[in-house]
Amino acid sequence: MLEAEKESGDRANFGEVDLDRDMELAKSVSLLNVPTAGYYRDGQLVALMTGCRQNVRRRLERVMREEAIGHKDGDDEGPGERRCRQPIHYRAGRMA
């Protein structure tokens, strides 16, 4: 997420929701698992992707090009994959 925000922060908005403090917001986007990234285009939710191995930057680039995104197109895989940390927040990338 931080890599995507650093590279795309001038073209996209990023936010974070603390599930313990704002459960109503989590329910409003049907958040079932964490970590989850929500991808928006023109103010409309186009995808909710769950998992700590996802490459948010890659998926955000696809959303910005108006391409569809799916579960396998943005996962970090292979020997250098990142390990999941204990998730405590929902972070959402939202197009301006």
C-alpha positions in Angstrom: 0.0 0.0 0.0 2.8 2.4 0.9 4.5 1.9 -2.4 1.3 2.6 -4.3 0.6 5.7 -2.3 4.2 7.0 -2.9 4.0 6.4 -6.6 0.4 7.3 -7.3 -0.6 9.7 -4.4 -0.9 12.6 -6.8 -3.5 10.7 -9.0 -5.3 8.7 -6.3 -6.6 9.0 -2.8 -5.7 6.6 0.0 -7.4 6.1 3.3 -7.5 3.8 6.3 -10.3 2.5 8.4 -9.9 1.2 11.9 -12.4 -1.7 12.1 -12.6 -1.4 15.9 -13.7 2.2 15.6 -15.8 2.3 12.4 -17.6 -1.0 12.0 -20.5 0.7 10.2 -18.2 1.8 7.4 -16.8 -1.7 7.1 -20.3 -3.1 6.9 -21.3 -0.5 4.2 -18.7 -1.9 1.8 -19.3 -5.6 2.8 -15.9 -5.9 4.3 -15.6 -9.5 5.5 -11.8 -10.0 5.9 -8.7 -7.9 6.5 -6.5 -6.7 5.0 -8.8 -5.6 2.1 -8.1 -2.9 -0.5 -11.1 -1.2 -2.1 -10.6 0.1 -5.6 -12.8 2.9 -6.9 -13.1 4.6 -10.3 -15.1 7.8 -10.7 -16.5 7.4 -7.1 -17.8 3.9 -7.8 -16.4 0.8 -6.1 -15.1 -1.5 -8.8 -13.4 -4.2 -6.7 -12.7 -5.3 -3.1 -9.5 -7.4 -2.9 -8.5 -9.2 0.2 -5.1 -10.5 1.1 -1.7 -9.3 2.4 0.3 -10.4 -0.7 -1.5 -8.2 -3.2 0.4 -5.7 -5.3 -1.8 -2.6 -4.8 0.3 -0.4 -7.1 -0.1 -2.9 -10.0 -3.9 -3.2 -9.5 -4.3 0.6 -9.1 -2.5 1.1 -12.4 -5.0 -1.3 -14.1 -8.0 0.5 -12.5 -6.7 3.9 -13.7 -6.4 2.5 -17.2 -10.0 1.3 -16.8 -9.0 -2.3 -17.0 -10.7 -5.1 -15.0 -8.8 -6.5 -12.0 -9.1 -9.9 -10.5 -7.7 -12.1 -7.8 -4.6 -13.4 -9.6 -3.5 -10.3 -11.6 -2.0 -8.4 -8.7 -0.7 -10.9 -6.2 2.9 -11.0 -5.3 4.1 -14.5 -5.8 7.3 -16.4 -5.9 10.3 -16.8 -3.6 10.4 -13.2 -2.6 6.8 -12.9 -1.6 6.0 -10.8 1.5 4.8 -12.4 4.6 1.5 -11.4 6.1 1.7 -9.2 9.1 -1.0 -9.1 11.7 -3.8 -7.0 10.0 -5.5 -4.5 12.1 -6.7 -1.9 9.6 -8.6 -1.8 6.4 -6.9 0.4 3.8 -8.7 1.6 0.7 -7.4 3.2 -2.4 -10.0 5.5 -3.9 -9.9 7.3 -7.2 -10.4 11.0 -7.0 
